[in-house]
Amino acid sequence: MCDFLSFLLAVPTMLTATIMDVAKTSFAFTLNEVIALSTGFIISFIVALLSIKFLLSYIRKNDFIGFGFTE
């Protein structure tokens, strides 16, 4: 649960950086660009949540041997 919370705490930082970047462009977007940005944001958010959920469940069941290199 703490890992999920730390992920959610990063969202305002990323959102603020995006808003500042968009403000520099004077919000000059067409409707198609707004739809593309919104779709990309939503899909990337969902994929990030699923990735974190998968990795946390993998680590709970297995060890870190798959992430290391041994000779």
BELHU-V571828 format. One line per field, one symbol per residue. phi: phi as a letter, one per 30 degrees, with the letter a starting at -180 (. if undefined). burial: # if it has 24 or more other ideal C-beta (glycine too) atoms within 12 Angstrom, else .. A space follows every 50 residues. Layout:
phi: ???
burial: ???
This chain:
phi: .dddddddddddddddddddddddcihdbddddddddddddddddddddd ddddddddddcbccddcccbc
burial: .................................................. .....................
